């Protein structure tokens, strides 16, 4: 699920992990974006800055490029700001959610960009800092907010949402087949005492699931934690706005690469790219006018997967799915 893995599993300080983390599918992302970023004065947007691994590599490989990098997590911005400081004014870091990209570019006076990168999901920094509550493997306050200055945390969601809404979230965002069982147990327990920490929720999920469900698919709490995180951060609704906005911001010839970590994200990206790469002409036209022609060309055949070597080096790369597209014409009204 995580974006950038530390190679010092469970140990070391933040700064040490920061210097040694491994960005997911880095070389392939750079290669996909390269043809659009090798011209004069290109602008590339990293919509999910995290610890800055992809951003640093973009600045290093494309010395003419200007980087605009977004993150909603202020701690991520602080740490990656230190890392990218040597690049000076070539790197502009912005505290923003990625669906705010049009506003960010407008404020910076940038009309069009040549490259966009999304690396979705939770960053390693968020997973590895116990007090954030993202990880089910360690006890922590149930927070899960990527921006801790705003919105409801996961505990409030668990303690206050109606049962039917919790079932919907677990099914839609966690693809959890046992959603009703888990929610029934949550409602029973929250009446005794509100939820505050992750360990109690993990234990409740283990107890609520039938034996057969516990034997497959890794940690039985994984799907519930994913669902809560997506709800707390509005991830899918943000992504639904962000991907079309990013495509619209691309110059003709510009390229976009998106790394997704679960099927819900990947499906959404696939849909936007497929719609952009399709003709919108009514059937039977002898000549297709330009306004109906595709706006995008797909650069990946389906979703590309990480190599076995990459997964061995970086276990958090395992679920990654990479898709790329190129803007091939302007929108014509």
Buried (B, 14 or more C-beta within 10 A) or exposed (E): BBBBBBEBEEEBEBEEBBEEBBBBBBEBBBBBBBBBBEEEEBBBBBBBBBBBBBBBBBBEBBEEBBBBBBBBBEBBBEBBBEBBEEBEEBBBBBBBBBBBBBEBBEEEEBEEBBBBBBBBBBBBBBBBBBEBBBBBBBBBBBBBBBBBEEBBBBBBBBBEBEEEEBBBBBBBBBBBEBBBBBBBBBBEBBEEEEBBEBBBBBEBBEEBBEEEBEEEEEBBBBBBBBBBBBBBBBBBEBBBBBBBBBBBBBBEEBBBBBBBBBEBBBEBBBEBBEBBBEEEEEEEEEEEEEEEBBBBBBBBEEBBBBEEEBBEEBEBBBBBBBBBBBBBBEEEE
